[in-house]
Amino acid sequence: MADDRDRLILETRKLFQEQYLQDKANKYDSRDIERLWQDDTWVESYLTWRHNVVDDTLKMIDESFQWRKEFTVNDLNESSFAKWFFETGALFLHGYDKEGNKLFWFKVKLHIKDSKTQLEKKKCTAFWLERYAKREPGKLLTVVFDMAETGFINIDMDFVRFIINCFKDYYPKYLSKIVIFEMPWIMNAAFKIVKSWLGPEAVNMLKFTNKNDVQDYISAEYLPPHMGGTDPFKYSYPPLPDDDFQTPICDSGPIAGDDETESKEEIESENTDTVDSVHCDNQMHKPKKLTYLEEVSKTEEYDRMDSKIKYSKKALSVFRGPLLHISPAEELHFGSKESKEKKCLVVLTNVTKNTVAFKVKTTAPEKYRVKPSNSSCEPGSSLEIVVSLHGGCTASLQDRFLVVAAEMEQFSGTGASDLALFWKEVPRNKVMEHRLRCHVTETIKPTTLFTKEHLFNNGPAETSEDLHLKLRKLLDVNKRLQEQIERCVWFQQMLLALVSLQIAFCVYLFNSQKS
């Protein structure tokens, strides 16, 4: 499967070079072309969105690149727009849905259709999407159309279509779903048109909600009060709202928790035990016959072992930044309430010749304790940060962490007051940022049947490639069925039109004979 992926990526690049870049390179931004040659994930996102059909993928890349140059996407920044574009608060990123996807809010009541500013509003949307794509590459977004208190003057179908086209054609694989809150009844017909813009494969992404069911998709902590939520966030500018990262409690004090006496050395010991456990597991002989209670106990032990192995493997991943290497690279793994895994280690390695100051912030400071959260790392050294859940709190997919780092001058002090002064004076363009999200490992206790039949089953398991192949086949079948449905609908419409004409003709004949 990986070989097929690499082959398709190479074929796409080769054909794009031959068919689209010959004497036409000035149609595109050279930075996009360079990224196309270097970023396999970007090419793969276009291929996946077009079901690995190379010709369709090439057309999509061509259209996307022309749009990116026309809108100067690579050059858009905060200063590209008048201040009032951000002050209105019609568009912004804030919070997460229940699946951990970032929320892209469109406050429809604050949008006034105006042809004079339409292009700039579209560019502003592109700015937000590009800003997110650079910070969270490949991470899904949930679009929320908040239509509470909207009137006819706020409805702008051209702008809605632009937002949808952004995800369909310009930012493939970024759209998770579109949540529409309290859509006025007068817009029912209009949103039937929106469904046609989305296409049959994406139409299921539309979620029409009200106060009663919006929490099926977004928890109350990220919903404003008028939507039945408890989020105290109020949009204001400047600055642009980010992820609302805050410094967690316990900068230098003890890490709160049920087992405060457990040290970092004990966590390391657990990881060592994991390796030993794996080695012992490989030396196991044929399993003896176990009683029911022994089977369940053994299964729970295996679950804990699997969880530790997954964590130790995940910790090997490294984000290689210009100032710090950060491990794990993307996710902090916490257990569910039942598994009682409440601590994670983050390892920072200074790859510069100077001391690097760092801070760790989180979107849920009341839930986590981080030690240290504001300190420095000497040149060439590594430093361990312990992230701990406080008391009875549990991690959630919506929680995020932000590591902020900046290189200090050679003779700068590293005391608390020195660091506070340093962070006030350091230029924004000298600061490195890296985001980490939380992953919650659920513990699923197997049934007796599962225990007996699968606990010691050494047979081959289905790989992710097999599942991916089955999913592709299922999507292809679904696509064919959808095409058949569309043909049937077309025939029905034609039949209805013919019947209407026949009725009209009969009425005409009847009236003629009568007169």
C-alpha positions, -999 to 999 in steps of 0.1 A, spaced: 0 0 0 29 24 8 45 15 -25 12 24 -43 11 57 -25 47 66 -34 40 56 -70 9 78 -73 28 107 -57 57 104 -82 33 100 -111 13 131 -101 44 152 -98 58 139 -132 25 145 -151 21 180 -134 55 189 -146 48 177 -182 12 189 -186 9 220 -165 44 236 -160 56 237 -196 56 274 -204 28 280 -178 48 282 -146 39 319 -142 3 309 -134 15 296 -100 34 309 -69 69 294 -70 66 286 -33 36 263 -40 56 245 -67 85 240 -44 62 226 -17 46 203 -42 80 187 -49 89 184 -12 57 177 7 44 142 1 15 147 26 2 177 6 2 157 -27 -14 127 -9 -42 150 4 -52 160 -31 -50 124 -43 -71 111 -15 -98 138 -21 -100 127 -57 -100 89 -49 -65 85 -63 -76 93 -98 -45 112 -111 -61 132 -139 -87 146 -115 -60 153 -90 -40 173 -115 -70 194 -124 -76 201 -87 -40 211 -81 -40 234 -111 -72 251 -99 -60 253 -63 -26 267 -73 -41 294 -95 -65 304 -67 -36 306 -42 -17 329 -65 -48 351 -73 -55 355 -36 -18 359 -27 -24 332 0 13 328 9 17 365 16 -15 371 36 -10 383 72 -27 403 98 -15 436 84 -30 427 50 -65 438 62 -81 468 76 -86 465 114 -124 464 112 -122 430 94 -110 414 127 -129 437 150 -163 426 138 -157 390 150 -177 374 121 -149 348 115 -125 333 140 -110 301 153 -119 290 189 -125 258 208 -129 222 198 -157 198 190 -162 164 208 -138 147 184 -110 172 191 -113 191 159 -108 229 159 -139 251 155 -141 277 127 -169 301 137 -189 321 112 -212 345 131 -237 351 103 -256 379 121 -224 400 120 -220 395 82 -235 421 59 -235 414 21 -215 441 4 -200 437 -31 -174 464 -24 -158 443 4 -166 408 -8 -132 401 -22 -114 412 10 -137 391 31 -129 361 10 -92 368 14 -97 371 51 -113 337 51 -83 324 32 -60 340 57 -77 322 86 -75 288 68 -39 292 57 -29 303 92 -45 272 107 -31 249 80 5 261 87 0 257 125 -19 224 124 -11 207 91 -35 179 82 -57 185 113 -95 186 107 -117 217 111 -154 218 121 -172 249 105 -199 263 127 -225 286 110 -241 304 140 -274 316 124 -291 328 156 -308 362 152 -300 364 115 -322 381 90 -324 382 52 -298 410 51 -272 386 66 -277 358 41 -249 357 15 -250 325 -5 -220 336 -26 -199 338 5 -212 305 18 -203 289 -15 -168 303 -13 -163 288 22 -175 254 9 -153 256 -22 -123 264 0 -126 229 16 -137 211 -16 -109 225 -39 -83 244 -20 -79 227 14 -86 190 8 -90 167 38 -95 196 63 -133 196 67 -147 174 94 -183 187 93 -204 218 90 -226 225 121 -255 249 113 -271 263 144 -308 276 143 -311 280 106 -342 302 98 -370 284 80 -368 308 51 -333 294 44 -345 258 39 -347 261 1 -313 279 0 -295 251 19 -308 225 -6 -286 244 -30 -257 242 -5 -261 204 -4 -256 203 -42 -224 223 -38 -211 199 -13 -217 169 -35 -230 135 -26 -199 124 -6 -198 154 16 -235 161 21 -235 139 53 -211 165 68 -240 190 72 -254 189 107 -285 210 113 -288 218 150 -306 238 177 -302 242 214 -315 207 221 -290 188 200 -260 210 192 -242 193 222 -242 160 202 -213 176 183 -198 203 206 -196 201 244 -210 228 265 -176 241 275 -170 254 240 -205 267 233 -216 303 241 -245 307 265 -270 315 237 -263 280 223 -269 264 257 -232 263 266 -210 276 294 -180 290 274 -171 324 289 -151 333 258 -159 367 244 -144 377 211 -122 408 211 -95 422 189 -65 427 192 -50 402 195 -64 374 173 -79 346 193 -57 316 193 -62 284 214 -65 303 247 -34 288 260 -27 296 296 2 288 320 -9 258 341 -8 258 379 22 246 397 51 263 379 77 252 405 56 236 433 47 199 438 26 182 412 -8 175 426 -24 141 421 -36 110 439 0 96 440 21 126 447 50 105 459 56 89 426 87 105 410 100 108 374 124 80 382 95 57 389 79 66 356 112 58 339 112 25 358 78 17 344 91 22 309 120 -1 317 96 -27 331 76 -24 299 107 -35 278 114 -63 303 77 -74 301 79 -75 263 110 -96 265 94 -120 289 63 -122 268 84 -133 238 97 -162 259 63 -175 269 55 -211 261 21 -226 254 -5 -211 277 -18 -233 304 -56 -237 310 -69 -208 330 -100 -203 351 -124 -175 342 -110 -151 369 -74 -158 359 -83 -151 323 -99 -118 331 -70 -108 354 -45 -118 326 -65 -98 300 -64 -67 322 -27 -71 327 -22 -73 289 -43 -42 284 -21 -23 308 10 -37 291 -4 -27 256 -11 8 268 25 12 281 40 -2 249 19 22 229 31 51 250 67 41 248 65 37 211 48 71 207 74 87 229 100 78 203 85 103 178 104 136 178 95 171 165 127 186 152 124 223 157 151 250 151 157 255 188 143 224 205 136 188 197 104 178 214 93 142 222 66 131 218 61 149 185 23 153 184 3 136 212 4 132 250 -11 98 259 -33 97 290 -54 68 301 -92 68 308 -105 72 344 -104 34 347 -68 29 336 -55 55 360 -26 66 337 -24 102 348 12 113 339 32 119 308 68 129 301 78 155 276 115 156 267 131 188 254 165 188 238 184 220 231 200 219 197 215 254 198 248 268 211 230 291 236 205 286 265 169 283 253 141 296 275 108 278 273 72 280 286 45 253 285 9 265 283 -24 246 281 -60 252 271 -72 236 304 -49 250 332 -74 239 359 -69 202 349 -32 199 345 0 204 365 32 209 346 67 208 362 86 228 351 63 251 331 86 281 328 124 274 327 154 271 305 175 244 289 212 245 286 230 241 252 231 204 241 213 192 271 179 175 275 152 183 301 122 163 312 88 179 318 62 160 338 26 167 328 2 154 354 -36 154 356 -48 171 388 -69 151 413 -98 134 398 -96 152 364 -96 133 332 -79 142 299 -101 150 268 -94 152 231 -101 189 232 -72 196 255 -40 212 239 -5 221 250 17 248 236 55 248 240 70 282 234 108 286 231 133 314 224 171 315 223 187 336 250 218 357 247 250 341 260 253 359 294 216 362 302 204 351 336 180 322 340 163 331 373 125 337 375 129 375 373 154 372 344 130 349 325 100 372 331 120 402 317 132 381 288 97 371 277 86 407 278 114 418 255 119 389 231 106 397 195 77 376 182 97 365 151 123 349 174 99 326 192 94 290 183 60 274 190 49 238 189 15 223 197 7 190 213 -27 174 216 -41 149 241 -49 113 233 -71 93 256 -65 55 257 -97 38 265 -96 5 284 -121 -20 270 -127 -51 291 -132 -81 268 -161 -106 273 -155 -142 283 -160 -153 247 -133 -128 235 -110 -139 263 -112 -175 255 -110 -173 217 -86 -144 212 -64 -139 243 -38 -163 230 -47 -162 194 -15 -160 174 -32 -159 140 -26 -130 116 -46 -99 123 -60 -75 98 -36 -48 90 -44 -11 85 -36 -16 48 -63 -43 46 -89 -21 63 -79 8 41 -84 -14 10 -118 -25 22 -128 11 29 -118 22 -6 -138 -6 -21 -168 4 0 -164 40 -11 -163 29 -47 -195 9 -43 -211 39 -25 -200 62 -54 -216 39 -80 -248 36 -60 -249 74 -57 -245 77 -95 -273 53 -101 -295 73 -77 -286 105 -96 -296 89 -129 -329 77 -114 -336 112 -101 -328 126 -135 -352 102 -153 -379 110 -127 -374 147 -134 -376 142 -171 -407 120 -167 -423 147 -146 -415 173 -171 -431 152 -200 -462 145 -179 -465 182 -171 -462 191 -208 -488 164 -217 -512 178 -191 -507 213 -203 -513 202 -239 -545 184 -229 -557 215 -211 -549 236 -241 -569 212 -265 -598 212 -241 -599 250 -239 -596 253 -277 -625 229 -283 -646 246 -257 -641 280 -273 
